[in-house]
C-alpha cells in the first residue's frame, strides 16, 4: 500500500485517536511515514514526537497501548482518524483522555467563555 | 481570556471538530490565534487555511455552519477539541464527515490493510 500520499503537504500528518465504542477523543498526535508504517505492521499506534524528534510507541513504557481497529483518511488525505481499543488511560496525566478539561476554553452552555484552566 | 498559550509551540493549533450528540468526528482544521478569537466571539467555527493563507468561516459560502458547543484543550495545550452542532454536511464532498472513507487506510476486522481508496 502506498502511504506516501498522506505526506505530500507535510512530513507529518495529525492523527486523531478515537476510542472504539464510546467515540471519545483520546488524544491527538502526529505520524510521519515511518510511524504510520510501524502502526500498520504492528497493529499498535506509533507516532512521531516533534519535541524529541523520534518515533514513539504509545504505551511502550506505561503499558497503556492502543490496539488499532481502523485508520481512516480525511477527504484530502492530510489528516487521519485512528480508532483504537485503549488499554488503561490514554493521557500521561492518568486521565482517560487528553481532553479531560471539558469546555476549558469555551462552553456555550454557560453563555460565555470559561476562564483558563 | 488569554489564548496565547495555545500558540506557543506553533502559530497553528489543530482543531478536531466533533459532532455534539453523535460523537462523530466531522473534520480536522487549523486555528491561529485570530481564528480562535473570532470563533469565541461569534460562536461559529473559524479556521486558518494553510493553502490559501487566510481565515475562513466554515459554512460562509455553503451555509453549512458549525455552532460551537464547547472548546476543550488537550493536556499540553497544543490541540483543541471543538464540539459543534453541524448544519448540513461538514465535508465539501457532500458527505456528513470528512472521514467518510471508513477504514480507508487500515481496517483490522479484515485482518490486513485495505487498498487505497
gemmi code that builds the backbone of each chain (N, CA, C; Angstrom):
import gemmi

chains = {
    "A": [
        ("UNK", (0.843, -1.191, 0.000), (0.000, 0.000, 0.000), (0.882, 1.246, 0.000)),
        ("UNK", (0.520, 2.187, -0.852), (1.277, 3.433, -0.941), (0.739, 4.437, 0.079)),
        ("UNK", (1.539, 4.732, 1.085), (1.096, 5.692, 2.098), (1.696, 7.073, 1.854)),
        ("UNK", (2.460, 7.211, 0.787), (3.177, 8.472, 0.555), (2.220, 9.647, 0.330)),
        ("UNK", (1.004, 9.362, -0.163), (0.082, 10.466, -0.454), (-0.361, 11.221, 0.787)),
        ("UNK", (-0.190, 10.601, 1.950), (-0.565, 11.298, 3.184), (0.524, 12.261, 3.660)),
        ("UNK", (1.641, 12.255, 2.971), (2.780, 13.061, 3.422), (3.302, 13.979, 2.322)),
        ("UNK", (2.425, 14.370, 1.409), (2.873, 15.232, 0.314), (2.894, 16.712, 0.734)),
        ("UNK", (1.927, 17.112, 1.572), (1.887, 18.519, 2.004), (2.852, 18.770, 3.153)),
        ("UNK", (3.075, 17.724, 3.942), (3.909, 17.857, 5.131), (4.478, 16.489, 5.472)),
        ("UNK", (5.589, 16.467, 6.165), (6.164, 15.183, 6.580), (5.377, 14.572, 7.729)),
        ("UNK", (4.535, 15.396, 8.340), (3.750, 14.925, 9.476), (2.269, 15.081, 9.200)),
        ("UNK", (1.497, 14.089, 9.606), (0.055, 14.163, 9.467), (-0.560, 14.046, 10.866)),
        ("UNK", (-1.522, 14.920, 11.197), (-2.157, 14.808, 12.505), (-3.061, 13.576, 12.555)),
        ("UNK", (-2.948, 12.830, 13.641), (-3.748, 11.623, 13.820), (-4.652, 11.809, 15.033)),
        ("UNK", (-5.963, 11.793, 14.785), (-6.951, 11.905, 15.855), (-7.235, 10.485, 16.349)),
        ("UNK", (-7.025, 10.255, 17.624), (-7.230, 8.917, 18.165), (-8.561, 8.871, 18.905)),
        ("UNK", (-9.447, 8.024, 18.420), (-10.805, 7.922, 18.966), (-11.021, 6.519, 19.529)),
        ("UNK", (-11.633, 6.456, 20.686), (-11.911, 5.153, 21.287), (-13.063, 4.469, 20.567)),
        ("UNK", (-12.812, 3.255, 20.120), (-13.859, 2.449, 19.501), (-14.978, 2.225, 20.525)),
        ("UNK", (-16.184, 2.343, 20.100), (-17.312, 2.097, 21.004), (-17.824, 3.383, 21.617)),
        ("UNK", (-17.048, 3.986, 22.502), (-17.519, 5.203, 23.179), (-17.497, 6.408, 22.247)),
        ("UNK", (-16.583, 6.398, 21.271), (-16.450, 7.548, 20.387), (-15.688, 8.698, 21.009)),
        ("UNK", (-15.179, 8.500, 22.224), (-14.423, 9.568, 22.881), (-13.117, 9.847, 22.151)),
        ("UNK", (-12.755, 11.133, 22.071), (-11.468, 11.501, 21.501), (-10.426, 11.369, 22.607)),
        ("UNK", (-9.448, 10.525, 22.397), (-8.462, 10.247, 23.435), (-7.260, 11.184, 23.365)),
        ("UNK", (-6.800, 11.472, 22.175), (-5.596, 12.291, 22.028), (-5.417, 12.690, 20.566)),
        ("UNK", (-4.508, 13.622, 20.355), (-4.068, 13.948, 19.003), (-2.557, 13.907, 19.001)),
        ("UNK", (-1.989, 13.197, 18.030), (-0.538, 13.147, 17.892), (-0.209, 13.138, 16.407)),
        ("UNK", (1.066, 13.149, 16.100), (1.476, 13.220, 14.697), (2.151, 11.934, 14.254)),
        ("UNK", (1.918, 11.572, 13.015), (2.608, 10.438, 12.403), (3.438, 10.939, 11.224)),
        ("UNK", (4.646, 10.394, 11.106), (5.359, 10.529, 9.836), (5.192, 9.196, 9.097)),
        ("UNK", (5.761, 9.086, 7.927), (5.547, 7.870, 7.135), (6.051, 6.635, 7.881)),
        ("UNK", (7.193, 6.770, 8.544), (7.756, 5.612, 9.235), (6.862, 5.154, 10.384)),
        ("UNK", (6.314, 6.107, 11.126), (5.465, 5.703, 12.256), (4.136, 5.127, 11.764)),
        ("UNK", (3.605, 5.631, 10.661), (2.387, 5.035, 10.108), (2.684, 3.607, 9.637)),
        ("UNK", (3.827, 3.430, 9.008), (4.205, 2.094, 8.558), (4.325, 1.132, 9.741)),
        ("UNK", (4.934, 1.577, 10.823), (5.076, 0.728, 12.017), (3.715, 0.426, 12.633)),
        ("UNK", (2.817, 1.410, 12.579), (1.463, 1.207, 13.086), (0.752, 0.126, 12.281)),
        ("UNK", (0.907, 0.197, 10.968), (0.273, -0.799, 10.097), (0.871, -2.193, 10.334)),
        ("UNK", (2.161, -2.234, 10.556), (2.846, -3.525, 10.717), (2.551, -4.179, 12.059)),
        ("UNK", (2.421, -3.340, 13.101), (2.298, -3.889, 14.453), (0.868, -3.926, 14.969)),
        ("UNK", (-0.021, -3.113, 14.375), (-1.388, -3.036, 14.875), (-1.512, -2.228, 16.152)),
        ("UNK", (-0.407, -1.579, 16.552), (-0.432, -0.656, 17.688), (-0.002, 0.721, 17.179)),
        ("UNK", (-0.408, 1.756, 17.924), (-0.092, 3.105, 17.450), (1.367, 3.493, 17.699)),
        ("UNK", (1.959, 4.038, 16.660), (3.286, 4.655, 16.707), (3.131, 6.082, 16.209)),
        ("UNK", (3.806, 7.006, 16.883), (3.735, 8.412, 16.498), (5.130, 8.998, 16.352)),
        ("UNK", (5.153, 10.244, 15.894), (6.426, 10.965, 15.813), (6.364, 12.124, 16.794)),
        ("UNK", (7.317, 12.182, 17.692), (7.372, 13.272, 18.664), (8.118, 14.452, 18.069)),
        ("UNK", (7.410, 15.588, 17.953), (8.051, 16.779, 17.406), (9.114, 17.326, 18.353)),
        ("UNK", (8.854, 17.236, 19.673), (9.809, 17.790, 20.630), (11.054, 16.908, 20.762)),
        ("UNK", (10.858, 15.616, 20.778), (12.015, 14.711, 20.925), (12.579, 14.285, 19.573)),
        ("UNK", (11.855, 14.592, 18.516), (12.271, 14.230, 17.165), (12.591, 12.750, 17.040)),
        ("UNK", (11.664, 11.941, 17.550), (11.850, 10.490, 17.426), (10.502, 9.789, 17.420)),
        ("UNK", (10.512, 8.565, 16.955), (9.301, 7.758, 16.963), (8.999, 7.304, 18.379)),
        ("UNK", (7.738, 7.154, 18.686), (7.377, 6.531, 19.959), (6.176, 5.634, 19.784)),
        ("UNK", (6.253, 4.533, 20.496), (5.172, 3.549, 20.511), (4.336, 3.859, 21.744)),
        ("UNK", (3.111, 4.336, 21.503), (2.226, 4.711, 22.605), (2.056, 3.535, 23.575)),
        ("UNK", (2.380, 3.775, 24.841), (2.210, 2.726, 25.845), (3.440, 1.851, 26.036)),
        ("UNK", (4.519, 2.129, 25.317), (5.717, 1.285, 25.415), (6.265, 1.269, 26.845)),
        ("UNK", (6.207, 2.419, 27.520), (6.700, 2.460, 28.897), (5.578, 2.293, 29.916)),
        ("UNK", (4.400, 2.849, 29.633), (3.284, 2.800, 30.589), (2.477, 1.509, 30.501)),
        ("UNK", (2.585, 0.825, 29.385), (1.726, -0.334, 29.156), (0.361, 0.041, 28.608)),
        ("UNK", (0.103, 1.341, 28.484), (-1.213, 1.817, 28.025), (-1.252, 1.888, 26.502)),
        ("UNK", (-1.151, 0.727, 25.903), (-1.085, 0.635, 24.439), (-2.460, 0.828, 23.795)),
        ("UNK", (-2.413, 1.091, 22.506), (-3.635, 1.264, 21.714), (-3.637, 0.252, 20.580)),
        ("UNK", (-4.615, -0.646, 20.584), (-4.775, -1.618, 19.503), (-5.609, -0.967, 18.410)),
        ("UNK", (-5.071, -0.927, 17.225), (-5.728, -0.206, 16.138), (-6.875, -1.018, 15.542)),
        ("UNK", (-8.024, -0.381, 15.472), (-9.204, -1.002, 14.855), (-9.312, -0.580, 13.392)),
        ("UNK", (-9.099, 0.699, 13.138), (-9.162, 1.198, 11.765), (-8.432, 2.519, 11.660)),
        ("UNK", (-7.999, 2.835, 10.452), (-7.389, 4.131, 10.157), (-8.071, 4.681, 8.912)),
        ("UNK", (-8.653, 5.863, 9.071), (-9.455, 6.478, 8.007), (-8.865, 7.844, 7.645)),
        ("UNK", (-8.559, 8.063, 6.374), (-8.047, 9.375, 5.968), (-9.187, 10.369, 5.817)),
        ("UNK", (-8.880, 11.655, 5.877), (-9.938, 12.628, 5.597), (-10.019, 12.875, 4.089)),
        ("UNK", (-10.913, 13.760, 3.695), (-11.246, 13.926, 2.277), (-10.068, 14.362, 1.422)),
        ("UNK", (-9.107, 15.065, 2.015), (-7.957, 15.479, 1.206), (-6.651, 14.865, 1.683)),
        ("UNK", (-6.766, 13.751, 2.385), (-5.597, 12.940, 2.746), (-4.533, 13.681, 3.556)),
        ("UNK", (-4.957, 14.634, 4.388), (-3.948, 15.268, 5.220), (-4.284, 15.218, 6.710)),
        ("UNK", (-5.156, 14.292, 7.088), (-5.428, 14.005, 8.496), (-5.903, 12.558, 8.575)),
        ("UNK", (-5.631, 11.915, 9.699), (-6.036, 10.519, 9.880), (-6.884, 10.371, 11.135)),
        ("UNK", (-7.917, 9.552, 11.025), (-8.731, 9.189, 12.180), (-8.385, 7.745, 12.536)),
        ("UNK", (-7.848, 7.566, 13.731), (-7.396, 6.245, 14.161), (-8.313, 5.751, 15.277)),
        ("UNK", (-9.068, 4.708, 14.996), (-9.941, 4.154, 16.032), (-9.191, 3.034, 16.737)),
        ("UNK", (-9.267, 3.048, 18.062), (-8.459, 2.109, 18.838), (-9.252, 1.496, 19.992)),
        ("UNK", (-8.719, 0.372, 20.472), (-9.107, -0.152, 21.773), (-7.971, 0.222, 22.714)),
        ("UNK", (-8.281, 1.049, 23.706), (-7.276, 1.622, 24.602), (-7.123, 0.758, 25.852)),
        ("UNK", (-5.888, 0.431, 26.197), (-5.603, -0.212, 27.481), (-5.234, 0.869, 28.489)),
        ("UNK", (-5.958, 0.951, 29.601), (-5.664, 1.968, 30.618), (-5.973, 3.361, 30.114)),
        ("UNK", (-5.542, 4.388, 30.872), (-5.783, 5.768, 30.443), (-4.892, 6.136, 29.266)),
        ("UNK", (-5.420, 6.987, 28.381), (-4.622, 7.415, 27.232), (-3.666, 8.544, 27.609)),
        ("UNK", (-4.057, 9.354, 28.591), (-3.279, 10.561, 28.895), (-2.190, 10.272, 29.934)),
        ("UNK", (-1.050, 10.942, 29.752), (0.063, 10.759, 30.693), (-0.270, 11.292, 32.090)),
        ("UNK", (-1.343, 12.101, 32.179), (-1.770, 12.628, 33.482), (-2.557, 11.582, 34.281)),
        ("UNK", (-2.896, 10.483, 33.626), (-3.706, 9.451, 34.283), (-5.174, 9.567, 33.957)),
        ("UNK", (-5.530, 10.646, 33.247), (-6.914, 10.781, 32.794), (-7.165, 9.861, 31.597)),
        ("UNK", (-8.428, 9.501, 31.425), (-8.767, 8.613, 30.324), (-8.384, 9.221, 28.982)),
        ("UNK", (-8.695, 10.502, 28.833), (-8.420, 11.210, 27.581), (-7.573, 12.445, 27.856)),
        ("UNK", (-6.813, 12.865, 26.851), (-6.026, 14.090, 26.985), (-6.918, 15.331, 27.001)),
        ("UNK", (-8.149, 15.188, 26.541), (-9.092, 16.318, 26.526), (-10.006, 16.235, 27.744)),
        ("UNK", (-9.408, 16.224, 28.922), (-10.178, 15.998, 30.150), (-10.675, 17.294, 30.785)),
        ("UNK", (-10.162, 18.434, 30.320), (-10.614, 19.719, 30.888), (-11.802, 20.221, 30.088)),
        ("UNK", (-12.936, 19.565, 30.293), (-14.149, 19.798, 29.500), (-14.495, 21.276, 29.409)),
        ("UNK", (-14.628, 21.756, 28.171), (-15.014, 23.157, 27.978), (-14.004, 24.140, 28.534)),
        ("UNK", (-12.756, 23.731, 28.593), (-11.723, 24.552, 29.228), (-11.433, 25.869, 28.535)),
        ("UNK", (-11.753, 25.964, 27.262), (-11.576, 27.227, 26.546), (-12.917, 27.939, 26.435)),
        ("UNK", (-13.960, 27.153, 26.182), (-15.262, 27.750, 25.914), (-16.340, 26.713, 26.183)),
        ("UNK", (-17.424, 27.142, 26.771), (-18.572, 26.265, 26.967), (-19.823, 27.089, 26.757)),
        ("UNK", (-20.506, 26.839, 25.648), (-21.648, 27.664, 25.251), (-22.776, 27.621, 26.270)),
        ("UNK", (-22.901, 26.506, 26.984), (-23.992, 26.343, 27.938), (-23.950, 27.418, 29.017)),
        ("UNK", (-22.760, 27.911, 29.269), (-22.636, 28.930, 30.304), (-22.760, 30.333, 29.725)),
        ("UNK", (-22.903, 30.388, 28.412), (-23.172, 31.672, 27.786), (-21.950, 32.526, 27.538)),
        ("UNK", (-20.823, 32.108, 28.056), (-19.618, 32.896, 27.827), (-18.388, 32.023, 28.051)),
        ("UNK", (-17.252, 32.458, 27.544), (-16.033, 31.682, 27.724), (-15.708, 31.458, 29.196)),
        ("UNK", (-15.210, 30.279, 29.493), (-14.742, 29.998, 30.842), (-13.332, 30.546, 30.999)),
        ("UNK", (-12.929, 30.722, 32.206), (-11.560, 31.165, 32.457), (-10.569, 30.071, 32.117)),
        ("UNK", (-9.313, 30.412, 32.144), (-8.268, 29.421, 31.877), (-8.291, 28.338, 32.932)),
        ("UNK", (-8.017, 27.128, 32.501), (-7.932, 26.012, 33.456), (-6.477, 25.616, 33.615)),
    ],
    "B": [
        ("UNK", (-9.843, 36.483, 28.277), (-9.173, 35.175, 28.376), (-7.894, 35.161, 27.545)),
        ("UNK", (-6.844, 34.649, 28.107), (-5.572, 34.573, 27.396), (-5.503, 33.290, 26.578)),
        ("UNK", (-5.560, 33.449, 25.269), (-5.495, 32.259, 24.412), (-4.090, 32.047, 23.855)),
        ("UNK", (-3.151, 32.903, 24.260), (-1.810, 32.831, 23.658), (-1.096, 31.516, 23.978)),
        ("UNK", (-1.469, 30.888, 25.093), (-0.753, 29.665, 25.474), (-0.976, 28.515, 24.498)),
        ("UNK", (-2.012, 28.638, 23.688), (-2.252, 27.582, 22.702), (-1.399, 27.757, 21.442)),
        ("UNK", (-0.672, 28.840, 21.397), (0.100, 29.139, 20.190), (1.575, 29.388, 20.493)),
        ("UNK", (2.069, 28.784, 21.550), (3.478, 28.987, 21.902), (4.401, 28.081, 21.097)),
        ("UNK", (3.964, 26.850, 20.820), (4.815, 25.921, 20.067), (4.722, 26.182, 18.575)),
        ("UNK", (3.554, 26.669, 18.159), (3.297, 26.874, 16.734), (2.238, 27.963, 16.604)),
        ("UNK", (2.223, 28.619, 15.467), (1.192, 29.638, 15.240), (-0.156, 29.010, 14.945)),
        ("UNK", (-0.127, 27.710, 14.649), (-1.357, 26.994, 14.319), (-1.578, 25.844, 15.284)),
        ("UNK", (-2.825, 25.665, 15.690), (-3.172, 24.539, 16.550), (-4.215, 23.690, 15.795)),
        ("UNK", (-4.031, 22.365, 15.778), (-5.031, 21.528, 15.120), (-6.309, 21.481, 15.949)),
        ("UNK", (-7.439, 21.641, 15.267), (-8.740, 21.618, 15.939), (-9.540, 20.428, 15.412)),
        ("UNK", (-9.860, 19.514, 16.298), (-10.671, 18.351, 15.951), (-12.126, 18.743, 16.161)),
        ("UNK", (-12.925, 18.644, 15.112), (-14.327, 19.035, 15.223), (-15.196, 17.793, 15.352)),
        ("UNK", (-15.883, 17.725, 16.480), (-16.708, 16.556, 16.802), (-18.168, 16.983, 16.912)),
        ("UNK", (-19.043, 16.181, 16.339), (-20.470, 16.498, 16.419), (-21.002, 16.201, 17.815)),
        ("UNK", (-21.634, 17.188, 18.391), (-22.277, 17.012, 19.692), (-23.376, 15.961, 19.556)),
        ("UNK", (-23.440, 15.064, 20.503), (-24.500, 14.054, 20.467), (-24.003, 12.759, 19.863)),
        ("UNK", (-23.747, 12.757, 18.558), (-23.314, 11.514, 17.905), (-21.877, 11.160, 18.242)),
        ("UNK", (-21.063, 12.173, 18.537), (-19.643, 11.916, 18.806), (-18.824, 11.692, 17.544)),
        ("UNK", (-19.457, 11.824, 16.388), (-18.727, 11.627, 15.129), (-17.685, 12.726, 14.924)),
        ("UNK", (-16.522, 12.319, 14.383), (-15.508, 13.309, 14.039), (-15.845, 13.842, 12.657)),
        ("UNK", (-16.067, 15.131, 12.567), (-16.510, 15.727, 11.309), (-15.344, 16.169, 10.423)),
        ("UNK", (-14.326, 16.739, 11.044), (-13.210, 17.272, 10.262), (-12.066, 17.654, 11.178)),
        ("UNK", (-10.928, 17.911, 10.576), (-9.805, 18.490, 11.303), (-9.333, 19.694, 10.516)),
        ("UNK", (-9.166, 20.803, 11.200), (-8.656, 22.009, 10.547), (-7.763, 22.733, 11.546)),
        ("UNK", (-7.176, 23.824, 11.102), (-6.227, 24.537, 11.961), (-6.767, 25.897, 12.358)),
        ("UNK", (-6.459, 26.294, 13.562), (-6.783, 27.636, 14.024), (-5.495, 28.379, 14.363)),
        ("UNK", (-5.455, 29.656, 13.991), (-4.439, 30.530, 14.562), (-5.141, 31.367, 15.641)),
        ("UNK", (-4.395, 32.231, 16.286), (-4.980, 32.982, 17.404), (-6.179, 33.815, 16.937)),
        ("UNK", (-6.055, 34.419, 15.760), (-7.135, 35.278, 15.276), (-8.406, 34.473, 14.984)),
        ("UNK", (-8.242, 33.284, 14.412), (-9.436, 32.486, 14.091), (-10.068, 31.919, 15.364)),
        ("UNK", (-9.259, 31.592, 16.354), (-9.836, 31.140, 17.631), (-10.600, 32.284, 18.285)),
        ("UNK", (-10.027, 33.487, 18.213), (-10.690, 34.654, 18.793), (-12.034, 34.903, 18.100)),
        ("UNK", (-12.054, 34.801, 16.777), (-13.299, 35.001, 16.036), (-14.317, 33.911, 16.367)),
        ("UNK", (-13.828, 32.697, 16.576), (-14.708, 31.594, 16.964), (-15.353, 31.882, 18.319)),
        ("UNK", (-14.546, 32.381, 19.251), (-15.070, 32.701, 20.586), (-16.074, 33.854, 20.514)),
        ("UNK", (-15.801, 34.812, 19.660), (-16.659, 35.989, 19.581), (-17.988, 35.706, 18.890)),
        ("UNK", (-17.939, 34.824, 17.867), (-19.135, 34.607, 17.043), (-19.918, 33.351, 17.409)),
        ("UNK", (-19.248, 32.389, 18.096), (-19.922, 31.129, 18.409), (-20.012, 30.200, 17.210)),
        ("UNK", (-19.359, 30.580, 16.114), (-19.244, 29.705, 14.937), (-17.762, 29.447, 14.691)),
        ("UNK", (-17.479, 28.325, 13.988), (-16.071, 27.991, 13.787), (-15.421, 28.838, 12.687)),
        ("UNK", (-14.240, 29.316, 12.998), (-13.346, 29.996, 12.070), (-12.020, 29.245, 12.099)),
        ("UNK", (-11.441, 29.056, 10.928), (-10.165, 28.358, 10.845), (-9.173, 29.177, 10.028)),
        ("UNK", (-7.937, 28.662, 9.993), (-6.915, 29.272, 9.154), (-6.560, 28.290, 8.050)),
        ("UNK", (-6.677, 28.708, 6.820), (-6.329, 27.853, 5.685), (-4.842, 27.976, 5.385)),
        ("UNK", (-4.138, 26.851, 5.502), (-2.700, 26.858, 5.224), (-2.441, 27.086, 3.738)),
        ("UNK", (-3.295, 26.534, 2.873), (-3.054, 26.669, 1.430), (-3.382, 28.089, 0.945)),
        ("UNK", (-4.477, 28.643, 1.436), (-4.872, 29.980, 0.980), (-4.296, 31.075, 1.867)),
        ("UNK", (-3.727, 30.656, 3.002), (-3.153, 31.601, 3.961), (-4.127, 32.706, 4.341)),
        ("UNK", (-5.334, 32.268, 4.704), (-6.330, 33.246, 5.145), (-7.335, 32.588, 6.084)),
        ("UNK", (-8.031, 33.412, 6.820), (-9.072, 32.913, 7.707), (-10.271, 32.479, 6.893)),
        ("UNK", (-10.985, 31.463, 7.384), (-12.256, 31.134, 6.743), (-13.273, 30.748, 7.795)),
        ("UNK", (-14.478, 31.191, 7.560), (-15.613, 30.887, 8.422), (-16.314, 29.682, 7.808)),
        ("UNK", (-16.214, 28.554, 8.494), (-16.804, 27.313, 7.988), (-18.288, 27.528, 7.688)),
        ("UNK", (-18.677, 27.258, 6.430), (-20.079, 27.385, 6.051), (-20.458, 28.750, 5.515)),
        ("UNK", (-19.494, 29.664, 5.442), (-19.814, 31.028, 4.997), (-20.401, 31.016, 3.589)),
        ("UNK", (-19.896, 30.147, 2.715), (-20.431, 30.081, 1.351), (-21.484, 28.987, 1.207)),
        ("UNK", (-21.292, 27.860, 1.875), (-22.215, 26.720, 1.723), (-23.431, 26.807, 2.634)),
        ("UNK", (-23.315, 27.604, 3.679), (-24.383, 27.652, 4.677), (-24.266, 26.546, 5.716)),
        ("UNK", (-23.271, 25.691, 5.546), (-23.110, 24.557, 6.455), (-22.248, 24.948, 7.657)),
        ("UNK", (-22.796, 25.849, 8.439), (-22.062, 26.400, 9.574), (-22.033, 25.426, 10.757)),
        ("UNK", (-21.114, 25.714, 11.667), (-20.963, 24.917, 12.882), (-21.151, 25.822, 14.096)),
        ("UNK", (-22.176, 25.545, 14.884), (-22.402, 26.290, 16.115), (-21.602, 25.630, 17.228)),
        ("UNK", (-20.748, 26.394, 17.852), (-19.822, 25.829, 18.835), (-20.514, 25.569, 20.174)),
        ("UNK", (-20.373, 24.337, 20.654), (-20.915, 23.955, 21.954), (-19.842, 24.099, 23.030)),
        ("UNK", (-18.653, 23.636, 22.716), (-17.550, 23.750, 23.674), (-16.218, 23.627, 22.951)),
        ("UNK", (-15.197, 24.170, 23.580), (-13.824, 24.030, 23.079), (-12.962, 23.576, 24.249)),
        ("UNK", (-12.319, 22.435, 24.068), (-11.540, 21.814, 25.142), (-10.089, 21.627, 24.688)),
        ("UNK", (-9.138, 22.137, 25.455), (-7.729, 21.945, 25.090), (-7.253, 20.562, 25.522)),
        ("UNK", (-6.192, 20.083, 24.895), (-5.637, 18.814, 25.376), (-4.676, 19.086, 26.538)),
        ("UNK", (-4.072, 18.034, 27.046), (-3.294, 18.119, 28.284), (-2.107, 19.063, 28.196)),
        ("UNK", (-1.557, 19.240, 27.009), (-0.417, 20.155, 26.898), (-0.714, 21.364, 25.996)),
        ("UNK", (-1.982, 21.663, 25.860), (-2.416, 22.911, 25.211), (-1.918, 23.084, 23.779)),
        ("UNK", (-1.767, 21.978, 23.056), (-1.379, 22.144, 21.662), (-2.328, 21.437, 20.687)),
        ("UNK", (-3.539, 21.167, 21.139), (-4.601, 20.671, 20.267), (-5.925, 21.077, 20.913)),
        ("UNK", (-6.944, 21.287, 20.082), (-8.262, 21.683, 20.595), (-9.327, 20.708, 20.112)),
        ("UNK", (-10.243, 20.378, 20.993), (-11.414, 19.580, 20.636), (-12.610, 20.527, 20.626)),
        ("UNK", (-13.210, 20.687, 19.445), (-14.321, 21.630, 19.271), (-15.599, 20.829, 19.042)),
        ("UNK", (-16.503, 20.891, 19.994), (-17.784, 20.201, 19.826), (-18.779, 21.180, 19.221)),
        ("UNK", (-19.501, 20.702, 18.206), (-20.378, 21.600, 17.453), (-21.727, 20.965, 17.166)),
        ("UNK", (-22.679, 21.839, 16.844), (-23.920, 21.424, 16.189), (-23.755, 21.810, 14.726)),
        ("UNK", (-23.720, 20.795, 13.862), (-23.436, 20.997, 12.440), (-24.723, 21.200, 11.655)),
        ("UNK", (-24.748, 22.236, 10.809), (-25.842, 22.410, 9.848), (-25.420, 21.795, 8.529)),
        ("UNK", (-26.188, 20.834, 8.013), (-25.851, 20.187, 6.742), (-24.603, 19.338, 6.858)),
        ("UNK", (-24.055, 18.889, 5.721), (-22.843, 18.076, 5.757), (-21.626, 18.934, 6.099)),
        ("UNK", (-20.667, 18.336, 6.809), (-19.455, 19.077, 7.155), (-18.461, 19.092, 6.000)),
        ("UNK", (-18.487, 18.040, 5.177), (-17.450, 17.893, 4.146), (-17.859, 18.574, 2.841)),
        ("UNK", (-16.875, 19.153, 2.168), (-17.152, 19.829, 0.887), (-17.588, 18.830, -0.191)),
        ("UNK", (-17.367, 17.525, 0.044), (-17.802, 16.496, -0.908), (-19.297, 16.213, -0.799)),
        ("UNK", (-19.921, 16.746, 0.241), (-21.340, 16.477, 0.474), (-21.559, 15.365, 1.492)),
        ("UNK", (-20.458, 14.728, 1.906), (-20.578, 13.719, 2.958), (-20.741, 14.397, 4.309)),
        ("UNK", (-21.353, 13.676, 5.234), (-21.567, 14.238, 6.557), (-20.250, 14.618, 7.214)),
        ("UNK", (-19.268, 13.722, 7.105), (-17.961, 13.942, 7.716), (-16.863, 13.839, 6.671)),
        ("UNK", (-15.756, 14.518, 6.915), (-14.600, 14.414, 6.009), (-13.956, 13.034, 6.088)),
        ("UNK", (-14.231, 12.299, 7.153), (-13.646, 10.958, 7.316), (-14.671, 9.908, 6.865)),
        ("UNK", (-15.103, 10.016, 5.625), (-16.192, 9.157, 5.136), (-15.689, 7.869, 4.502)),
        ("UNK", (-14.393, 7.782, 4.236), (-13.858, 6.559, 3.628), (-13.436, 5.601, 4.742)),
        ("UNK", (-14.426, 5.012, 5.374), (-14.225, 4.198, 6.588), (-13.134, 3.146, 6.394)),
        ("UNK", (-12.141, 3.147, 7.287), (-11.081, 2.151, 7.217), (-10.278, 2.230, 5.936)),
        ("UNK", (-10.216, 3.412, 5.340), (-9.568, 3.565, 4.044), (-8.080, 3.281, 4.025)),
        ("UNK", (-7.426, 3.385, 5.173), (-6.002, 3.058, 5.246), (-5.822, 1.660, 5.818)),
        ("UNK", (-6.647, 1.354, 6.820), (-6.473, 0.098, 7.541), (-7.788, -0.245, 8.213)),
        ("UNK", (-8.129, -1.525, 8.189), (-9.304, -2.000, 8.923), (-8.964, -3.364, 9.507)),
        ("UNK", (-8.797, -3.393, 10.826), (-8.327, -4.609, 11.492), (-9.280, -5.776, 11.296)),
        ("UNK", (-10.566, -5.472, 11.138), (-11.564, -6.539, 11.025), (-11.285, -7.439, 9.830)),
        ("UNK", (-10.638, -6.873, 8.840), (-10.312, -7.653, 7.655), (-8.961, -8.332, 7.773)),
        ("UNK", (-8.288, -8.054, 8.865), (-7.037, -8.764, 9.115), (-5.818, -8.188, 8.407)),
        ("UNK", (-6.046, -7.268, 7.502), (-4.897, -6.683, 6.804), (-5.294, -5.338, 6.224)),
        ("UNK", (-4.311, -4.526, 5.878), (-4.613, -3.206, 5.338), (-5.467, -3.317, 4.075)),
        ("UNK", (-6.377, -2.379, 3.939), (-7.162, -2.279, 2.709), (-6.343, -1.514, 1.672)),
        ("UNK", (-6.733, -1.654, 0.447), (-6.048, -0.908, -0.605), (-6.401, 0.565, -0.547)),
        ("UNK", (-5.751, 1.339, -1.350), (-6.036, 2.770, -1.389), (-7.456, 3.020, -1.862)),
        ("UNK", (-8.063, 4.027, -1.324), (-9.414, 4.412, -1.767), (-9.318, 5.708, -2.556)),
    ],
}
model = gemmi.Model(1)
for chain_id, residues in chains.items():
    chain = gemmi.Chain(chain_id)
    for i, (resn, *xyz) in enumerate(residues, 1):
        res = gemmi.Residue()
        res.name, res.seqid = resn, gemmi.SeqId(i, " ")
        for name, pos in zip(("N", "CA", "C"), xyz):
            atom = gemmi.Atom()
            atom.name, atom.element = name, gemmi.Element(name[0])
            atom.pos, atom.b_iso = gemmi.Position(*pos), 0.0
            res.add_atom(atom)
        chain.add_residue(res)
    model.add_chain(chain)
structure = gemmi.Structure()
structure.add_model(model)
structure.setup_entities()
